């Protein structure tokens, strides 16, 4: 079986962040313009998809190699692709894709986050 990103619902992420477990590193792969429209206060790293390169991402993640990563975007498609890329390039061991992305977070968790 191929190694693929794990899926994570917005409800599961909220519970994880509110638990006593070690928090994951949250990576937002949306573009700068999108982050200007809406952002989440708990994002650790922004890596716009237009700036993704093996060297760039490798240097950013080198200190987080053994950490659990949660990748998010607008609706979960780009984040899934980026999460799979991380796995394929062996840049991370545990990677989750946030299903429905920031749009789902706004819809189900925090309506103060603007939808776009």
HELIX and SHEET records of a PDB file:
HELIX    1   1 UNK A   10  UNK A   18  1                                   9    
HELIX    2   2 UNK A   32  UNK A   37  1                                   6    
HELIX    3   3 UNK A   49  UNK A   51  5                                   3    
HELIX    4   4 UNK A   54  UNK A   61  1                                   8    
HELIX    5   5 UNK A   62  UNK A   64  5                                   3    
HELIX    6   6 UNK A   77  UNK A   88  1                                  12    
HELIX    7   7 UNK A  101  UNK A  108  1                                   8    
SHEET    1   A 5 UNK A   6  UNK A   8  0                                        
SHEET    2   A 5 UNK A  94  UNK A  98  1                                        
SHEET    3   A 5 UNK A  68  UNK A  72  1                                        
SHEET    4   A 5 UNK A  25  UNK A  28  1                                        
SHEET    5   A 5 UNK A  45  UNK A  46  1                                        
END                                                                             
